[in-house]
């Protein structure tokens, strides 16, 4: 038996008036998922432990079978693992987004945050901008590391874990009340804005009609993580397929292999087909028992507040990835179980994560059921199974 998880990050949503009370998931054209739902178990599962902030860090740890209450030490340390940062026990790691502020003729704290991803800036451009700031600000205490697209890391030697607000939680708001109280962190954010707003890359971006990547934003602090080996817990050899450093970092901590897919970028136009082919190859040719395929696009479109693009991302996930995974595994003759779910909802109305149960679909090629339901939030909640905890899903998937 082979096992696969397809994780549509932030795919779940709330009913929208613009969709006649439907959600992007229920309104998207998803013939593959609907066909699978008719012969599968569907249900809901809460992925965020009570009292913890809803995020892709806690939620994906949960889906992968790690209780965040036990294993979570912060988001950024997991991302630092992915990009090869050698952390000391005394290090504190912060996410360093490169964001878009309004550039109004007002003090820094009066600026408004427009875009947490700077129009999904490329890693190459972001690396140049990060290094331009690091040349002035980096020292033995604070070190900067390039991640992927707008997502980067800052290491604070013998630092403090401070609660800072994620930029995607305060889109369109003035930033003053969300800035770090720590004077050094605040100074570095302010200075990054002064350095970046007229950088040649941003002059070029404005000319192209793109949002400038004009300020650092620190958040997501944590300390060196310690995860138990996935194979030791579940006795399955697993592989992670994701464009996002957070997921790749979880894989490093869990001692899972990673497959880097060319053209996989965490955006709407990621290489869905490449991810599908990589998963099928890993499971049918390379000796893996388990593949975790993570797709960031629905979450990013939720943060952007775009109903049209979120629907499109779900349709791409269905037709360009899940279809190919199913076809490839069916053609191989392997028995398999496939779990499809989001990690958390990212509702269009609020443009950030919420801690609510998510719908899941569990397909078993050896045990086809008979149902009339479709895969969406409402039908999963009304007619499906209710799994108690997100970290129970791996055991549920591996139950046969």
N, C-alpha and C positions, 0 to 999 in steps of 0.2 A: 504494500500500500504506500502510495506517495501522498504528500500533503502540501497544500499551497494556501497562503493567505493573500488576498488582494485587498489592500487597504487604501480606500479613497479618502484621503485626508480631508476632514471637514465637510464630507459629502452630505451629511444630514442637515436639515434646516427646519424652519417654522413655516406654517401656511402663510401664503402671500396673497393679498388682494389682487395684485397684478396677474396672478396665475389662477384666479377664481377660487382661492382657498387651497390650492395645491402647493406643493413644494417643488423645487427644482428636480429632486429625485423622482417624484411621482409624475411630473410633467415631461421629463426627458424621454426621448425615444430610446428605450433600452430593451430591445427584443431578446437579447441573449440573457440578461438577468431575469427578465420576466419568464422566459422559458425554463430557466433553471429553478426559479421559485416554485413553479407548478409541480416540480418533482422533488422539492427539497424542504428541509426544515427552515422556517424563519422564526425570528424572535427578537428580543431586545436584551441589551446588557449595559449596565452602568460601568463605564470605564474609569471614572474619576472617583477616587475614594473621598468620603465625606470630609470636608474641611480642607481639601487640597484645591489649588487653583487649576482650572481646566486648561490644559495645554497639550500640545503634541508630545511633549516629553513624558509627562505622567501617563497620558492615555496610551501611547505606544508601548511604554514599559508594561502597562497593564495588559494590553492585548497579547504581548509576547510572553505573558505568564509570570511577570515579576511584580509583586505587590509594591506599589510605589511607597507605601508607608514604611517598608523595610529597605528598599533599594535606592530610593531617589535622593540624590545629593545636590541636585541642581541641573538645569538644562545645559548651560554652557560647558561644563566639564565633559559631558557626553560628546558635544560637538568638537571639543578640543582633542578627544581621543581619535576622532575621525581624521583630523588633519595632522596627526602625528606629533602633537605637543607632548613633551616629556614633563609631566606635572610632578611637583613635589607635594608632600602631604600638607605643607604650609601654604601652598598656592591657593588663591581664590580666582576663579575664572568668571569673566563677564562676557555675555554676548555683546558685540559691537556692531549694531546695524549701521548701514549708511542710508540715511533717510532723506526725504525731501521736505524742507521747510519753505515757507511762503516768500522769503526775501523781501518782506515789507520794510519800509524805512522806519523801523522801530527797534528798541533794544532786543537782544536775543530772546529774553524770556517772554516777549510779547509776540514772537513769531507763532505761526500756526503750523501744525504738522499735516501735510497733505498726503504723503505716501510713505508707507513703512518699507517699501521695496525699491524706491527710486525707479519706477517703471521697469522692474525686474532687470536691473542693470547686469551686464555681463560680468563674469568673474574677472576677465582681463582688465576691463576698465576699473572695476572696483579695487583690484590689486594696486593699480597705479595711484588711485586716490588714497587708499589706506597708507601706502608707503610715503606719500607726500606729507601726510600728517605725522606719521611715525617718526620721520626724520627729525622733527622738532620735539615731539613729546616723549619718545621712547627713552628709557633709562634702565638702570639696574632694578628698579622697583616695578615699572610698568612696561610690559612688552606686548606687541601687537602681532597677530597672526592672520593671514589671509585664509578665508574659508571658501564659500561658494556664493556667487551672485552678491546679494546685499548682506549676507550673513557672515560675520567675522568674529574673532575672539580677542579679548584683552586679558592678560595674566597680571594679577596684582600680587607681588611677592609679600607674604605675611600680611595679606589684606583682610578686609572684613566682608562678610556676606551681608549686603544691604538689600532691602526690599525696594526694587525699582520697577516702575510701570512699563510693561511692554508697549512699544510704539503703536502696534495695531489696535491697542485698547483705547487710544485717545486720538484717533484720526479726526481731523477737522477742528480740533480744540487748540487753544493757546497752551503753550508748553510750560509756562512758568511754574505752576503748582506741581508739575510732574518731574521737574529737574532734580538731579541728585543733591542732597543736602551736603554731602561730602565736598569740601571746597576744591579738592584736586580733580575729582571726577567732573564736577561742574565746569571747572576751568577748561578741562580737556575737550568737553563737548563744545563750549563756546569758541575755543580756539580752532577747533576743527572746522567750524562754520566759516570763520574768517579766512582760513586757508583754502577751503574748497569752493566757496561760492563763485570765485572768478577763475577757478582752475580751467585750463584749456579744454579739458574733457567736458566740463559743464558748459562752457561757451558753445561747444559743438553740439551738445545734447539739446540746449535751448534752440539752437538753429534748426534742429531736426524736429522740433515740437515735442521733445521728451522732457520728462521731469529731471531737473538737476539733482545730482546726488551730493547734497551740500552740507550734511552734518552727521557726526557720529551720534549714536544713541546707545547708552549702556543699560543693560538689564539682564535678568536671568542668571544671577550669580550662584555659584556653588563650589564645592570642593571635590577633590579627586574621587571618582566613583569606584565602587567595588561590586561587580556583578558575579554571580555564580555562573559557571559555564552552562550554556543552553543544552549542550549534548549531555552533560553530567546529570542535569535535572530530567530531561525528557528522552534521553537515549535516541535522539534523532540528529543526523548530520544536517545542519542547516546552512542556508545561504541568504544573504540580504541583497535585494536589488532596489536601490533608491538613489536619487540624485541629491538627497538632503544630508548634510553632515550630521544632523541629530540622529537619524536612523543608522547611518554608517557607524557613528560612534557607539550606539547601543550594540551594534553587531560586534565591534571590536571588544567592548567590555564583556559581551556574552561569549566571546571566542568563536563567533560564527564567521565564515568566509563572506567576502563581498564581491559582487560582480559590478564592474563599472561599465555602464552602457554609453557608448558614444552618442551624443545628442540628447542625453537625458539631463534636463536643466531645471526641473522643479516648476516649470511654467506651463501655460496652457498648451503650448506647442512642443511639449517634450516628446521623446522618442518612445511612444507607447508600444509600437511593434517591436522595437529592439528589446524592451523590457520583457515582453511576452516570450520572444524567442530565447532570450537568456534564461528565463525560468524553465522553459520546456527542455532546453539543452542540459541545464543543471540537473534536472530530475530524471531525464531519460538516458543521458549519455555520461554524465560526470559523477554519478554515484551519490548524489544528495538525496536525502529522504524528504526534505522540507525546504520550501522557498517562500520567502516573505517579500512580496512585491508592493512597494509603497509608491503612491502617486500623489504628489503635492498639489496638483492643479486645482481641485475643487476648493481647497482651503484658501488658496491665493485669490480665487475669484470671489469667494465669500468676503474676504477682507477688502477687496476692491468694491464690493457692493454691486456687482454686475450680475443680474439675473440671467441675462442672455449667455454670458461667458460661463457661468457656473453650470447651466444646463448643457452647454457645449462640452465642458470638461467631463461631465458624467456620460454623455453620449460617446465621447472619444474613449473613455475607460471601458465602456461596454463593447463597442464595435471594433476598437483597434487593439485592445489588450485582452479582456476576458474571453472574447470569441476565439482569439488565436491560442490562448492557453488551453481552452477546452478542446479545440480541434487538434492541437498538438498532442495532448495527453491521450485523447481518444484514439488517434492514429497509432500511438505507441503500443497500445494494448495494455498499458499499466492501469491497475485499479488505483483510484485516487479519491481524496476528499478535498473540497475547495471551500474555504471560508471567505466570504465577501462582506466587508463592513467598513464604516468610517471609524476613526479614533474618537471623535467628538463632533457635535454639531458646530458649524460656523454660520449662524443665521445671517442672511442678507440684511435683515432689519437692524442688527447691532454691529455687524462687520467685525465680530470677534468671537472667541470660543465661549461656549456655555457648558455647564456640567449637567447634562441630561443623558439618559440612556440612549443608546444608538441602535438602529436596526441592523440585524445580521442575517445572512443567508448561508446555510451550510448544505452543500451538495455532496452526495456520496454516489459515485458511479456504480457501486455494487448494490445499492438499495434505493431504487427510485420510488418516490411517494406519489400520491395523487391529490392535487389541490387545485383550487380555482383562484388562489391569491396571487398578487404581484408583490415585487420587492419594493417597499417604500415604508416610510415612518409609520403611517396610520395603520396599514394592514399588519405590519410586524408587531405593533403594540396590541392590536385587537385580537389577532388570531394565533399568535406565535408563542413560543417558549420564552420564559423569563429566566435568564441566567443570573445568578446572584451577584457575581463580581467579575470585572473584566479579566482579572488574572486567572479565572477559571476557564477561559475560552481555549487555552492551549490543551488543557486536559480534556476538554469537551471535543476538540478537534481530533486528538489522538486516542479517543476512547475505543476505536476499533482499527 
